Amino acid sequence: MEKKLFVFESAPDFADNSRGFWEYLKNNENVDTFWCVRDENMCRRMQEKGIRCALFGTDEANEMIEQADCFITSSFEFAYAKRKNQIHVSAWHGFPLKLIGYFDSASPNTDFMNLKVITAQSDIITATSRTCQLNMSGMLSVDPNKVKVTGFPRNDLLYTENGKENLKKLLNVDLNCKFIFYLPTMRKGLKDEGKQFEDNIFNYDDYDVQALDAFLAENNAYIVSKFHFADQEYYKKNNFEIPKRMILLDTSTLNEQLLTIYHIMNAFDVLITDYSSVYVDYLLLDRPIVFSCPDLEKYKKDRGFVVEDPSLLMPGTLVHNQKELIDSLKACDFEKDKRKNMMPYFHKNCDSYSSKRLYDEIVKKFLNNDYDFDKKLGKAYLPGYSGLCSYNMDLHTEIYIDKGNGLNENDKLYIDKNVQNNGDEIVYEISGLKDVTYMRFDPDTNGHWVIENLKIKANDTLLPFHVFNGVQVENKIFFLEFDPQIHIDLNKKNIDSLNISFTIYESYQNIHLITEVLCEVNEKNSIYKNELNSIKNSRSYKATEKIKKVIKR
């Protein structure tokens, strides 16, 4: 196989499964790699270490995205940029305990169409087990065959990295202590999820910083806390009283050393988390896990889990307050049997070869680039294939109105129209336009329509209009591109309401309309061409040839 270019992305930069896979490639395979990053400091740091990268949106990044053979991302970045001959790998960012995708109540319905596009564009999605594969394919509504049980590449680092040595670069403490990793999940997502950390760092009603510090000192232990990168600034604003033996680790500190939590995870003796999927990764170390969930019922209501009782999927001790937390940490090695029994549910492979398995899947894709079912599904909506084509007959109309602030998202109307049959007359009655000076009328978000006999009336008077992203031929407008638009100038017209009407045809089912117009255009072009040739061959035209040459001089 010829040398390929792999273009990487992750959130945060240079981290997660994308990072784990990159570590494998640079040490084991003959490929070119390039990172697209968002943080200028991280970009500078990576370039200092000789790592090829550029900021998103720069010419260099755009050029690499264009040239890429394979995209590696921790979510679905690059999906819209991906072309047919490029491979897109969503290496993902965790085993789903929380609801995601189409089951996530935080996502507005308008995101679901975007979700379908980006998931369909992806060619490989990683999973850690059969259960993970089923959950991912179900909640993202994708072809299960492209969700590959390779394991997560970041987990290879749990076996290959010297966590204590890496921790030495971050902390100025005695490494012979007992280390407890506290990694809570994201709370400030698309909406608030669960109880926010406003009073104390654990959300405990019985929080006692002196008692917790005394316990840590007595056991020669430190808690190292790392918040989710998306919540980091939020937590910095709160003046938490924390134990002297608790160390807050932030993303910038890790970035400065080009480290991630997976480079240090095997240095920790115990993990404390809540609903973060990081426990599934830490489980591979077969060490104690504490689930600190004082707000479990609220979080369940706000976000939701893949099972009704999430404790069934927690291979450790569930605690609700500080007393229970300290009692669980006093135990030498709790829930060992539970971890052993639940391991196959979360992991098919307990080794350092997840990246190798993923690379093998990508090579198979390069050698046999067949398309998954998601990419073939569009055929089912074509005319003549099935009755599904009728669902393409809905109009999702957007109307932008300018009240003196220009056209903007805040002054926008949404109107849905169901087209039952080709040739239906569609009518819009739009009122409340007294202060409106300009209007943009988008019949649908997608252009696969032919509009005939468009009439825009105000007080029984026809108003002029301009067509964008479409072609007007006599009384027909062909909207075959994305984002069809009709612009109407209402300035100084003192109009309070409009009546917009037209006859509509779905272009796929009425290809003859387009063919007829093309024939008419070609015929007219032929007539014009003959007329021009006739003029050029006339005596009067030839007589002026010498004069034209003189004028040109």
C-alpha positions, 0 to 999 in steps of 0.5 A: 500500500502506498504511503498515506496521509493521516490528518488528525483532530481531537477535543481538546487538542492533541489528546484522546483516542486520536492521540493514542492512535497517532502515538502508534502510527509514528512508532510503527507504521510508514505514514504521514501525519498532520494535526489540525488544532484550535489552540495557538499555544498548543500549536506552537508547542507541537511545532517546537517538538517537530510535530506537523500541525496548523490551526484550523482555518489556515491555508495550511490546514485546509490544504492538508484536509484537501489532501488527506487520505484518512481523517482521525477524529475524536468525534465527527470533525471533518465529516462535511469536508470528507470526499468519496475517496477519503476514509473517515474514522471516528475514534470516539471518546468513551464507552456510553453510560450516558445517553448520546446521539438521538437519545440525548435530550439535550440535543434540539431536533434541528441537530438530528439532521446534522447528526445523520449526515456526519455519522453517515459520512464516517466509515469506521467508529471504534468500540471496546466491546460487543455491548459498546458496539450495539449501544453506539450503533443504536444511539447514533443510528448507524450501520453496526458493521462500521462500528468496529470492536478494536478497543480505544487507542488511548487505552494502549497508553495504560500499558505502555506509558510510565505514569509515575515518571510522567506525573513527575513532570506535573506535580511537585510531591513525593511520588511514593504516596498513594494517588487518587484520581478524581475525574468528574464528568462534564456538567455544563454541556448543551444544558445543565446536567445534574447538580452543578459544583457551586458549593464544593468540589464533590457536591456533598451536603456533609462536605468537611474539608478538614476531615477529608484532609486529615484522612488523606494525611493519615493515609499519605495520600493525594487526590489529583482532580482534573475537571472536564476540559469543557467545564474548566473555566466554570470551575475556576470561577468558584472559590472552592475550599479544597483539602491541602492534599488535593491538587487541581490539574488543568488542561493547560498544565498537561498541554505544556508537557504534551501529556494527556490523562492517559499518559499518567492514569496508571500512576493512580491507585484509585479512581473517583468519578461520577458518570464519566466513561473514564471508569471503563478505561481505568477498569483495564488496570483492575484497580478500585473505582469509587462512583461519587453520585450525590445527584444521581436521580437529578442527573438521570432526569436531566441527561439519562443513562443507557439503563434504568439503574446505572449502578448495574454498570458501575464496577465499584462502590457507589457513594452519596456523601463524604462519609461513604467516600472515606469509608470506601477509600479505607478498604484495601481493594473493594469490589475486585470480583465485581470488576472481574465479572464485568470486564467482558461487558466493557472490554473484548480485549485487555491489551495494548493493541487497540491501535494495531487493530484499528490500523488493520481495519483502516488498511482493509478499508483502503484495499476494499473501499466498499460503502456501508449501508448508511451511504447507500440509504439515499437510494431508497428516497429516489423516485421509483425506488420506494414510497419513501420518496414522498417524504422528500415532499415537505417544505421547510421554509425560512423567512428572514425579515429586516427590521432595520438590523439586517437579515439575522437569525433572531428575526426569522420565521419558520413555516412547514408545508406538506406537499401532497402531490406534484403540481400543488399550489402553495400559499403563504400569508405573512402578516406583521410586516409594517416595519420590515424593509427587506425580506428573504424567502427561502422556500426550503433548505434544500434545492430540489424544486421547480417553482412555477408562476410565483406571485408575490402580492401586497394589496393586490399589487404584484411585487418584483423579486430576485432569485438566488441559488436558482435559475429563472426561465420564463415563469419557472424557477429551478432551485437545484442547489442548496439554500434556495432564496427569493429576495423582496425589497419592501422599503418605502412600500408601507406593506403590512402583509404579503401573499406568496403563491406558486405551483411546485414540482419535485425535480427528481420526479419531474426531470422532464421539466428540466429536460424541456427547459434545457432543450429550449435553452439549447434551441435558443442558443443555436438560433442566437449562434446562427444569427451571430454567424450570419452577422459576421458573414455579412458585407456590412460587418466585414466592411467595418473590420479595418475600422475596428482594428484601428480603434483597437490600436 
